[in-house]
């Protein structure tokens, strides 16, 4: 374990509270991870602006060295889930190995990517830039992790328009938040379904904007990028998508 931090110009605090490598029962690594925080000066204290963490557990053991005849087959497994607690990378690896008729140790996980998708509706007075910023704030992510796709602009019913003395329109966006951090994806699945959190975030960005709505509950698409190893010189056939 390692704990380090630094202050830049007495305004920005970078702090790695934990950086660790876990070891299994033999000489192999069994896991690696870190916790990272970015804060800025706020009066006499510090205001946390960004938190990031990851924790990857490996299958303990020493991977055998690849022979000169070893070849790899790239394979991406894409699954859509609605509950992050059901996602288990070790089970995914086992399933890929079984479908490919190879050993678990011959499945190398190169990357796991998460795309949390939700549909929001904002008042038409809210720009796309402002909506994107509000989504980022509500979910405690960077704006670069957020992408918005315009779905539709729709008119509210006339009676509601009359009651507010003006005819309003809503702009609907399909929103995707991307991350490679399992813990962050789990947190996003919860926060992206919280309309109160989004409303508060929008109030920070556009104080007078009407409250947004959530038009579709969040789902997550998980992409597991793997390399299937064969040491016979004959490439492993990637499993068929199901």
Order of alpha helices (4+ residues) and beta strands (2+ residues): beta-beta-beta-beta-beta-alpha-beta-alpha-beta-alpha-beta-alpha-alpha-beta
